[in-house]
Amino acid sequence: METSLKDIKEFKFDSFEDFRGEIFTTYKDSLDGKKFDHDKVCIRYKNCLVGIHGDFNTWKLVSCLYGRVHAVFVDNRPESKDYNKHITKILSNENKKAILLPPGIGNSFYVLSDVCVYDYKLSYTGEYTDCDKQFTLKWNDPKYNIHWPSNNPILSERDK
């Protein structure tokens, strides 16, 4: 069931396109007052599902720079009124949307196009919380009631 989740914000960036191609902005310093520490870029192929991951220290600005994904964001903050609820968004290079996720929100996506380039801009205090210290929520756990485009996605060992 799709709902809105507190503290998640959606941005759409302007772009310029002509006969040579296109250019668009993925971040401005004035974006909600966040300073980002580094970027991670993830390249994945059709039918791949990147599981629901997150931590309680990192703000993430996520977008799909190339291709098209079915993105799912799950509130994993026990104190939140939206705890265990989720929202879904289609992110693509066509719609140029970016989603700002506060700490405690799980981030996931399923690749709809042949290939996608998914960008994470990360803002945190202290050391980055890498995958060995992040939470992982089961992508098909019935308590989340997430409707994915496929019941048989390509998964990493971490997400099985």
Secondary structure, 3 states (H helix, E strand, C coil): CECCCCCCEEEECCEEEECCEEEECCCCCCCCCCCCCEEEEEEEECCEEEEEEECCCCEEEEEEEECEEEEEEEECCCCCCCCCCEEEEEEECCCCEEEEECCCEEEEEEECCCEEEEEEEEECCCCCCCHHHCEEECCCCCCCCCCCCCCCCECCHHHC
